[in-house]
Each structure stands twice: as C-alpha cells, then as structure tokens.
Amino acid sequence: MVISVMREITTLGDLKGRLQAGFENNEESLEAFGKTYSTQLKAYLIESNQSIVGAGCPIGKWQGLDSTGWYGNQDEHLPNTLFLDGTRERVWIIYSILDAAESDLAIKNWVESRKGLDRCWLSRKQLLHWEGMEQWSQSGLGLRFSDGLYPEEEAGKFSLKAWYGANRYIVGLDEVIEKAKERFAIYSARWQKRRNGSVAISAEWYSNGKATINRAIDVDEVLLSISEMANRYDDAISDATELRDTTLCAFEIDFSQEIDLDAFSNTVAKGTGEMKLWLVETEAEADFRRFRGVDLHTWDRILLDVGPDFAYLTIPGKGCVNAAPRIATIQGEDNAGKTSIFHDGVEIFA
C-alpha cells in the first residue's frame, strides 16, 4: 500500500490532530458520497510481560513522543503508522492507521514472535461493557463456533454476524440472537454512542482485543473509550493475579458445549495454535483428562484438568494469569460455546 507523505508526528498533540483529521474526512465523505474513504483507526490491546525496549516494534522501531509512555514508529517505508500507549505496565494499546489486512498481520507476527506478549482476550461481559450505559446502544453482534478440534472435513461450524443498527428494525432478529448467544461464543460487538441525534462514536470490538473505529467526532472521546477497556482489562489481570497468589485456588472455566477430550488432547500435545499451550497428558479417564506443561506465552508451568464441559487451570508461582482468558476465549469460539471464568466461586474477567 502507499502512504501519502505527511508531517512527522513527534508529539501527542500531533497524533491527536492526525486522527481528528481522519475522523473529519470520513464524516465529510460520508455526508457527500454515502461512504468513508480515509483508513479507519484500529486499536489493539496487548498484554505484556516485557519492557517496551525488549518487546520491540511491529514495524520499524519505537521513538518516544513528548508525552511519557507514548511512542510512534519510525520506519523507512511505513513511518508514523503505528502508535503505542505504554502508560500501563501490563496492558498496552497500539493504534494503527494502516489498512486492516496489513495492520492485523503486523500485530499478529509481532505478538507471536515475542516471548511475553499476548492479546487481551475479552470476555463476553467485557465485550458487552457498554450495555445499559446512557447514550450507548448495541448495533451489531458476532457469534462463532468453528469446531477447531477437528479436521476441516469433519468440523461443524456456526457463524452469525448481525449489524442491525441502533434502531433494531429487523423483526424477529432479537429472538434469534438471544437464543444463539446463550449457546455460542461472542467474538465481536458493535456499539454506537449517540449525542443530540448524531453518531458520536461507532466502534466494533473483537474478542482478541482489537477495536475498529468506524465513525467518530472527537479524538479525545475515542481515546478515552479505548483506554476505558484497557483499564478494565488491566484491573482484571491484577485482580486475578492477587487471587491466585493469596488463595492458591485453580481458575475454573465453564463451557456451554461439551468438547471432545481426545481431540483436545491431540491439539495441546502439538504445542501449536493460538492457545499457546504445550501440554503432556498425565491422567486419562472416559470423562476427564489431566495435563501438565508450559504456557508458550511466557514458558511458565501450568496444570490443566479438563472435563467435557469444564476446565480447572492452575498457574503455579508467578506465572502469567492471562492464560485463563486466552483458553476461555479460544476454546469458546472453537468448540466450547459460551464460557465463563471463576476463581473460588467468583466470576472474574467479567
């Protein structure tokens, strides 16, 4: 892709000005032509056990802006296209003004190639964070079941993505969605914030921690809404870590669909895929499997007990607790349906 020549972004004010111009260009083209032409802003929430220097940059290298904890990328071909809010120790936000395909690939390759980096795997309640809030309304939902434990020719699949708008005019759709979302995992939710009859923010959030800003009026309001989700996830990581350290209980993950334990064993034994688990089966019964191994995210030890509709995850010592929402999210979308995470009877990452 070709990036037009623009003034170098060296301050947080420069960045806000660039993003604000993009929002305004899209609003003008939407009014004039009925569609947007400027690249939409993407945000990626990253869970980190790395320093910013150690993590490196998805494209080029980071250069600090004038505000502490903020960086822009410097690169020969794609400078000023990625921006890092590293003001939180464990949850970073990367903003991208690249097109979606190029941006997604750069983030994917970077996270997968760096020890200590992971996605922020958003739970159902986190994706529905704005439900019931004043001025906010849900305008779309994505549900998924991909049967990822089986070969392609044997797998069953279900996918529903409904963009029904803030007014929900499609008769009968609410009933279909309500039934489906009780059985299947939510992988995306689209939200609108309206003010004085106009759209102030239209954003789609994904279970892997990505957000796409489809429309917006004010850059500060957008950055605040994305930071709100990052803060919520950062708090969830801190709370889960404290619970693990003080109670020594396992994390319980409940599934709404029963999974094939033999297929699960075969998958985690390979140490491949987004679950980032490399496990050895140590005990097997008809309705139960016990595993030990490592979380490839940080190479910390983990212990995992799995039944047809539940899993108990133990993360000894100082291991990273982000394994719990990762397993819940990916297993939910792959084959386990709606999932919830509990610790000592209390729902977490909620």
VOKOL-144012 format. One record per residue (C-alpha): residue number from 0; residue in three letters; x, y, z. Coordinates in steps of 0.2 Angstrom, whole numbers. Example, Ala and Ser with C-alpha at 12.3 -4.5 7.8 and 13.67 -1.06 7.14 Angstrom:
VOKOL-144012
+-----+------+-------+-------+-------+
!  nr ! rest !    xx !    yy !    zz !
+-----+------+-------+-------+-------+
!   0 !  Ala !    62 !   -22 !    39 !
!   1 !  Ser !    68 !    -5 !    36 !
+-----+------+-------+-------+-------+
This chain:
VOKOL-144012
+-----+------+-------+-------+-------+
!  nr ! rest !    xx !    yy !    zz !
+-----+------+-------+-------+-------+
!   0 !  Met !     0 !     0 !     0 !
!   1 !  Val !     5 !    18 !    -2 !
!   2 !  Ile !     6 !    30 !    12 !
!   3 !  Ser !     5 !    48 !     7 !
!   4 !  Val !    18 !    60 !    13 !
!   5 !  Met !    13 !    69 !    29 !
!   6 !  Arg !    21 !    79 !    43 !
!   7 !  Glu !    31 !    69 !    55 !
!   8 !  Ile !    22 !    65 !    71 !
!   9 !  Thr !    33 !    70 !    86 !
!  10 !  Thr !    20 !    75 !   100 !
!  11 !  Leu !     4 !    68 !   107 !
!  12 !  Gly !    -4 !    83 !   100 !
!  13 !  Asp !     2 !    79 !    83 !
!  14 !  Leu !    -5 !    62 !    84 !
!  15 !  Lys !   -22 !    68 !    90 !
!  16 !  Gly !   -23 !    81 !    76 !
!  17 !  Arg !   -19 !    67 !    63 !
!  18 !  Leu !   -33 !    56 !    70 !
!  19 !  Gln !   -45 !    70 !    71 !
!  20 !  Ala !   -42 !    75 !    53 !
!  21 !  Gly !   -46 !    57 !    48 !
!  22 !  Phe !   -62 !    57 !    58 !
!  23 !  Glu !   -67 !    73 !    50 !
!  24 !  Asn !   -63 !    67 !    32 !
!  25 !  Asn !   -73 !    52 !    34 !
!  26 !  Glu !   -88 !    62 !    41 !
!  27 !  Glu !   -87 !    74 !    26 !
!  28 !  Ser !   -86 !    59 !    13 !
!  29 !  Leu !  -100 !    50 !    22 !
!  30 !  Glu !  -111 !    65 !    20 !
!  31 !  Ala !  -106 !    69 !     2 !
!  32 !  Phe !  -105 !    51 !    -5 !
!  33 !  Gly !  -113 !    40 !     7 !
!  34 !  Lys !   -97 !    30 !    12 !
!  35 !  Thr !   -80 !    34 !    20 !
!  36 !  Tyr !   -63 !    34 !    11 !
!  37 !  Ser !   -50 !    38 !    24 !
!  38 !  Thr !   -42 !    22 !    33 !
!  39 !  Gln !   -52 !    18 !    49 !
!  40 !  Leu !   -42 !    19 !    66 !
!  41 !  Lys !   -38 !     2 !    73 !
!  42 !  Ala !   -33 !    -1 !    91 !
!  43 !  Tyr !   -25 !   -17 !    98 !
!  44 !  Leu !   -25 !   -21 !   117 !
!  45 !  Ile !    -9 !   -31 !   121 !
!  46 !  Glu !    -5 !   -40 !   137 !
!  47 !  Ser !    14 !   -38 !   141 !
!  48 !  Asn !    27 !   -46 !   152 !
!  49 !  Gln !    40 !   -36 !   143 !
!  50 !  Ser !    48 !   -20 !   143 !
!  51 !  Ile !    45 !    -8 !   128 !
!  52 !  Val !    63 !   -10 !   123 !
!  53 !  Gly !    63 !   -29 !   125 !
!  54 !  Ala !    46 !   -30 !   115 !
!  55 !  Gly !    52 !   -20 !   100 !
!  56 !  Cys !    40 !   -13 !    87 !
!  57 !  Pro !    29 !   -22 !    74 !
!  58 !  Ile !    36 !   -11 !    60 !
!  59 !  Gly !    52 !    -2 !    62 !
!  60 !  Lys !    57 !     5 !    79 !
!  61 !  Trp !    48 !    15 !    93 !
!  62 !  Gln !    53 !    33 !    95 !
!  63 !  Gly !    46 !    42 !   110 !
!  64 !  Leu !    33 !    56 !   109 !
!  65 !  Asp !    33 !    71 !   120 !
!  66 !  Ser !    21 !    63 !   132 !
!  67 !  Thr !    28 !    50 !   144 !
!  68 !  Gly !    24 !    32 !   139 !
!  69 !  Trp !    18 !    37 !   121 !
!  70 !  Tyr !    28 !    31 !   106 !
!  71 !  Gly !    27 !    32 !    87 !
!  72 !  Asn !    35 !    20 !    75 !
!  73 !  Gln !    50 !    25 !    64 !
!  74 !  Asp !    52 !    15 !    48 !
!  75 !  Glu !    59 !    18 !    31 !
!  76 !  His !    43 !    13 !    22 !
!  77 !  Leu !    29 !    15 !    34 !
!  78 !  Pro !    33 !    28 !    47 !
!  79 !  Asn !    20 !    37 !    58 !
!  80 !  Thr !     8 !    22 !    55 !
!  81 !  Leu !     8 !    14 !    72 !
!  82 !  Phe !     7 !    22 !    89 !
!  83 !  Leu !    10 !    15 !   107 !
!  84 !  Asp !     1 !    20 !   123 !
!  85 !  Gly !    13 !    11 !   135 !
!  86 !  Thr !     7 !    21 !   150 !
!  87 !  Arg !     1 !     4 !   159 !
!  88 !  Glu !    13 !    -9 !   164 !
!  89 !  Arg !     3 !   -24 !   159 !
!  90 !  Val !    -9 !   -18 !   146 !
!  91 !  Trp !    -3 !    -8 !   131 !
!  92 !  Ile !   -13 !     0 !   117 !
!  93 !  Ile !    -7 !     0 !    99 !
!  94 !  Tyr !   -16 !    12 !    87 !
!  95 !  Ser !   -14 !     9 !    69 !
!  96 !  Ile !   -19 !    20 !    53 !
!  97 !  Leu !   -13 !     6 !    41 !
!  98 !  Asp !   -27 !    -4 !    32 !
!  99 !  Ala !   -34 !   -18 !    41 !
! 100 !  Ala !   -25 !   -33 !    32 !
! 101 !  Glu !    -8 !   -25 !    34 !
! 102 !  Ser !   -11 !   -19 !    52 !
! 103 !  Asp !   -18 !   -36 !    58 !
! 104 !  Leu !    -4 !   -46 !    50 !
! 105 !  Ala !    10 !   -34 !    58 !
! 106 !  Ile !     2 !   -36 !    75 !
! 107 !  Lys !     0 !   -55 !    73 !
! 108 !  Asn !    18 !   -58 !    68 !
! 109 !  Trp !    24 !   -47 !    82 !
! 110 !  Val !    14 !   -55 !    96 !
! 111 !  Glu !    18 !   -72 !    90 !
! 112 !  Ser !    37 !   -69 !    88 !
! 113 !  Arg !    40 !   -61 !   105 !
! 114 !  Lys !    40 !   -70 !   122 !
! 115 !  Gly !    30 !   -61 !   135 !
! 116 !  Leu !    17 !   -53 !   123 !
! 117 !  Asp !    -1 !   -59 !   121 !
! 118 !  Arg !   -18 !   -52 !   116 !
! 119 !  Cys !   -30 !   -46 !   128 !
! 120 !  Trp !   -44 !   -59 !   127 !
! 121 !  Leu !   -60 !   -50 !   130 !
! 122 !  Ser !   -74 !   -60 !   139 !
! 123 !  Arg !   -92 !   -59 !   135 !
! 124 !  Lys !   -95 !   -46 !   149 !
! 125 !  Gln !   -81 !   -36 !   143 !
! 126 !  Leu !   -87 !   -35 !   125 !
! 127 !  Leu !  -104 !   -30 !   132 !
! 128 !  His !   -96 !   -17 !   144 !
! 129 !  Trp !  -107 !    -3 !   137 !
! 130 !  Glu !  -124 !   -12 !   139 !
! 131 !  Gly !  -136 !    -1 !   148 !
! 132 !  Met !  -125 !    14 !   148 !
! 133 !  Glu !  -133 !    31 !   144 !
! 134 !  Gln !  -131 !    36 !   126 !
! 135 !  Trp !  -123 !    19 !   121 !
! 136 !  Ser !  -133 !     6 !   111 !
! 137 !  Gln !  -128 !   -10 !   103 !
! 138 !  Ser !  -129 !   -10 !    84 !
! 139 !  Gly !  -122 !   -27 !    80 !
! 140 !  Leu !  -115 !   -44 !    86 !
! 141 !  Gly !  -104 !   -58 !    80 !
! 142 !  Leu !  -106 !   -76 !    86 !
! 143 !  Arg !   -95 !   -91 !    82 !
! 144 !  Phe !   -92 !  -109 !    84 !
! 145 !  Ser !   -79 !  -116 !    72 !
! 146 !  Asp !   -76 !  -134 !    79 !
! 147 !  Gly !   -57 !  -131 !    79 !
! 148 !  Leu !   -53 !  -148 !    87 !
! 149 !  Tyr !   -57 !  -157 !    71 !
! 150 !  Pro !   -51 !  -158 !    54 !
! 151 !  Glu !   -59 !  -147 !    41 !
! 152 !  Glu !   -69 !  -160 !    33 !
! 153 !  Glu !   -76 !  -166 !    49 !
! 154 !  Ala !   -79 !  -150 !    58 !
! 155 !  Gly !   -96 !  -142 !    61 !
! 156 !  Lys !   -97 !  -123 !    60 !
! 157 !  Phe !  -108 !  -109 !    65 !
! 158 !  Ser !  -106 !   -91 !    62 !
! 159 !  Leu !  -118 !   -76 !    64 !
! 160 !  Lys !  -114 !   -58 !    61 !
! 161 !  Ala !  -129 !   -46 !    63 !
! 162 !  Trp !  -127 !   -27 !    60 !
! 163 !  Tyr !  -145 !   -22 !    65 !
! 164 !  Gly !  -142 !    -4 !    68 !
! 165 !  Ala !  -146 !     6 !    84 !
! 166 !  Asn !  -165 !     5 !    80 !
! 167 !  Arg !  -166 !   -14 !    78 !
! 168 !  Tyr !  -179 !   -14 !    64 !
! 169 !  Ile !  -176 !   -32 !    59 !
! 170 !  Val !  -192 !   -41 !    65 !
! 171 !  Gly !  -188 !   -57 !    75 !
! 172 !  Leu !  -169 !   -55 !    75 !
! 173 !  Asp !  -168 !   -51 !    93 !
! 174 !  Glu !  -176 !   -68 !    97 !
! 175 !  Val !  -163 !   -77 !    86 !
! 176 !  Ile !  -148 !   -68 !    93 !
! 177 !  Glu !  -154 !   -70 !   112 !
! 178 !  Lys !  -156 !   -89 !   109 !
! 179 !  Ala !  -139 !   -91 !   100 !
! 180 !  Lys !  -129 !   -81 !   112 !
! 181 !  Glu !  -133 !   -92 !   126 !
! 182 !  Arg !  -125 !  -106 !   117 !
! 183 !  Phe !  -111 !   -99 !   106 !
! 184 !  Ala !   -96 !   -88 !   110 !
! 185 !  Ile !   -97 !   -69 !   106 !
! 186 !  Tyr !   -82 !   -64 !    95 !
! 187 !  Ser !   -87 !   -46 !    91 !
! 188 !  Ala !   -99 !   -32 !    97 !
! 189 !  Arg !  -103 !   -16 !    88 !
! 190 !  Trp !  -108 !    -1 !    98 !
! 191 !  Gln !  -114 !    16 !    95 !
! 192 !  Lys !  -113 !    32 !   106 !
! 193 !  Arg !  -126 !    45 !   100 !
! 194 !  Arg !  -127 !    63 !   106 !
! 195 !  Asn !  -140 !    76 !   100 !
! 196 !  Gly !  -147 !    63 !    87 !
! 197 !  Ser !  -130 !    61 !    79 !
! 198 !  Val !  -117 !    47 !    80 !
! 199 !  Ala !  -103 !    52 !    91 !
! 200 !  Ile !   -93 !    35 !    91 !
! 201 !  Ser !   -97 !    19 !    81 !
! 202 !  Ala !   -84 !     5 !    86 !
! 203 !  Glu !   -83 !   -13 !    84 !
! 204 !  Trp !   -74 !   -23 !    97 !
! 205 !  Tyr !   -67 !   -41 !    95 !
! 206 !  Ser !   -63 !   -55 !   107 !
! 207 !  Asn !   -45 !   -54 !   103 !
! 208 !  Gly !   -43 !   -36 !   110 !
! 209 !  Lys !   -45 !   -27 !    93 !
! 210 !  Ala !   -56 !   -12 !    91 !
! 211 !  Thr !   -61 !    -3 !    74 !
! 212 !  Ile !   -67 !    14 !    75 !
! 213 !  Asn !   -80 !    15 !    61 !
! 214 !  Arg !   -85 !    33 !    64 !
! 215 !  Ala !   -81 !    46 !    77 !
! 216 !  Ile !   -82 !    65 !    80 !
! 217 !  Asp !   -70 !    69 !    94 !
! 218 !  Val !   -52 !    61 !    96 !
! 219 !  Asp !   -51 !    63 !   115 !
! 220 !  Glu !   -68 !    54 !   117 !
! 221 !  Val !   -62 !    40 !   106 !
! 222 !  Leu !   -45 !    38 !   116 !
! 223 !  Leu !   -55 !    39 !   132 !
! 224 !  Ser !   -67 !    25 !   127 !
! 225 !  Ile !   -52 !    13 !   122 !
! 226 !  Ser !   -42 !    17 !   137 !
! 227 !  Glu !   -58 !    13 !   147 !
! 228 !  Met !   -57 !    -5 !   141 !
! 229 !  Ala !   -38 !    -6 !   143 !
! 230 !  Asn !   -40 !    -1 !   161 !
! 231 !  Arg !   -54 !   -13 !   164 !
! 232 !  Tyr !   -43 !   -27 !   157 !
! 233 !  Asp !   -28 !   -21 !   167 !
! 234 !  Asp !   -38 !   -22 !   183 !
! 235 !  Ala !   -44 !   -39 !   179 !
! 236 !  Ile !   -26 !   -45 !   177 !
! 237 !  Ser !   -21 !   -38 !   193 !
! 238 !  Asp !   -36 !   -45 !   202 !
! 239 !  Ala !   -34 !   -62 !   195 !
! 240 !  Thr !   -15 !   -62 !   200 !
! 241 !  Glu !   -19 !   -57 !   218 !
! 242 !  Leu !   -32 !   -70 !   219 !
! 243 !  Arg !   -20 !   -83 !   213 !
! 244 !  Asp !    -7 !   -78 !   225 !
! 245 !  Thr !   -17 !   -77 !   240 !
! 246 !  Thr !   -29 !   -91 !   239 !
! 247 !  Leu !   -19 !  -104 !   228 !
! 248 !  Cys !   -35 !  -110 !   220 !
! 249 !  Ala !   -37 !  -115 !   202 !
! 250 !  Phe !   -46 !  -105 !   189 !
! 251 !  Glu !   -62 !  -114 !   184 !
! 252 !  Ile !   -68 !  -112 !   166 !
! 253 !  Asp !   -86 !  -117 !   162 !
! 254 !  Phe !   -92 !  -122 !   144 !
! 255 !  Ser !  -109 !  -122 !   137 !
! 256 !  Gln !  -105 !  -135 !   124 !
! 257 !  Glu !   -97 !  -152 !   128 !
! 258 !  Ile !   -79 !  -154 !   120 !
! 259 !  Asp !   -71 !  -170 !   113 !
! 260 !  Leu !   -57 !  -174 !   126 !
! 261 !  Asp !   -47 !  -185 !   114 !
! 262 !  Ala !   -47 !  -171 !   101 !
! 263 !  Phe !   -42 !  -158 !   114 !
! 264 !  Ser !   -28 !  -170 !   120 !
! 265 !  Asn !   -21 !  -171 !   102 !
! 266 !  Thr !   -22 !  -152 !    99 !
! 267 !  Val !   -12 !  -147 !   115 !
! 268 !  Ala !     1 !  -161 !   113 !
! 269 !  Lys !     7 !  -152 !    97 !
! 270 !  Gly !    10 !  -135 !   105 !
! 271 !  Thr !     3 !  -126 !    91 !
! 272 !  Gly !   -11 !  -114 !    88 !
! 273 !  Glu !   -17 !   -98 !    97 !
! 274 !  Met !   -20 !  -107 !   114 !
! 275 !  Lys !    -1 !  -107 !   115 !
! 276 !  Leu !    -1 !  -122 !   126 !
! 277 !  Trp !    11 !  -137 !   125 !
! 278 !  Leu !     5 !  -150 !   137 !
! 279 !  Val !     8 !  -168 !   141 !
! 280 !  Glu !    -7 !  -179 !   146 !
! 281 !  Thr !    -3 !  -187 !   163 !
! 282 !  Glu !   -20 !  -195 !   168 !
! 283 !  Ala !   -35 !  -200 !   157 !
! 284 !  Glu !   -52 !  -206 !   161 !
! 285 !  Ala !   -68 !  -208 !   150 !
! 286 !  Asp !   -74 !  -190 !   155 !
! 287 !  Phe !   -58 !  -182 !   162 !
! 288 !  Arg !   -40 !  -178 !   157 !
! 289 !  Arg !   -26 !  -171 !   167 !
! 290 !  Phe !   -11 !  -161 !   159 !
! 291 !  Arg !     5 !  -153 !   164 !
! 292 !  Gly !    16 !  -142 !   153 !
! 293 !  Val !    20 !  -124 !   149 !
! 294 !  Asp !    11 !  -109 !   143 !
! 295 !  Leu !    21 !  -104 !   127 !
! 296 !  His !    17 !   -85 !   130 !
! 297 !  Thr !    30 !   -84 !   145 !
! 298 !  Trp !    36 !  -103 !   146 !
! 299 !  Asp !    28 !  -104 !   164 !
! 300 !  Arg !    22 !  -120 !   171 !
! 301 !  Ile !     4 !  -124 !   171 !
! 302 !  Leu !    -8 !  -138 !   176 !
! 303 !  Leu !   -24 !  -141 !   167 !
! 304 !  Asp !   -39 !  -153 !   172 !
! 305 !  Val !   -52 !  -154 !   158 !
! 306 !  Gly !   -69 !  -162 !   158 !
! 307 !  Pro !   -82 !  -162 !   144 !
! 308 !  Asp !   -89 !  -145 !   150 !
! 309 !  Phe !   -76 !  -138 !   162 !
! 310 !  Ala !   -58 !  -135 !   164 !
! 311 !  Tyr !   -48 !  -131 !   180 !
! 312 !  Leu !   -32 !  -121 !   177 !
! 313 !  Thr !   -18 !  -120 !   190 !
! 314 !  Ile !    -4 !  -107 !   187 !
! 315 !  Pro !    10 !  -110 !   200 !
! 316 !  Gly !    22 !   -97 !   206 !
! 317 !  Lys !    22 !   -81 !   197 !
! 318 !  Gly !    16 !   -87 !   180 !
! 319 !  Cys !     5 !   -76 !   169 !
! 320 !  Val !   -14 !   -77 !   173 !
! 321 !  Asn !   -18 !   -71 !   155 !
! 322 !  Ala !   -18 !   -90 !   150 !
! 323 !  Ala !   -36 !   -91 !   158 !
! 324 !  Pro !   -45 !   -79 !   147 !
! 325 !  Arg !   -35 !   -85 !   132 !
! 326 !  Ile !   -41 !  -103 !   135 !
! 327 !  Ala !   -59 !   -97 !   138 !
! 328 !  Thr !   -60 !   -86 !   123 !
! 329 !  Ile !   -52 !   -98 !   110 !
! 330 !  Gln !   -60 !  -114 !   117 !
! 331 !  Gly !   -77 !  -105 !   117 !
! 332 !  Glu !   -75 !   -99 !    99 !
! 333 !  Asp !   -68 !  -116 !    93 !
! 334 !  Asn !   -79 !  -128 !   101 !
! 335 !  Ala !   -85 !  -125 !   119 !
! 336 !  Gly !   -98 !  -111 !   116 !
! 337 !  Lys !  -102 !   -98 !   129 !
! 338 !  Thr !   -88 !   -98 !   143 !
! 339 !  Ser !   -86 !   -91 !   160 !
! 340 !  Ile !   -71 !   -90 !   171 !
! 341 !  Phe !   -72 !   -92 !   190 !
! 342 !  His !   -60 !   -92 !   205 !
! 343 !  Asp !   -65 !   -98 !   221 !
! 344 !  Gly !   -84 !   -96 !   216 !
! 345 !  Val !   -82 !   -78 !   210 !
! 346 !  Glu !   -83 !   -74 !   191 !
! 347 !  Ile !   -68 !   -65 !   185 !
! 348 !  Phe !   -63 !   -56 !   169 !
! 349 !  Ala !   -81 !   -50 !   169 !
+-----+------+-------+-------+-------+
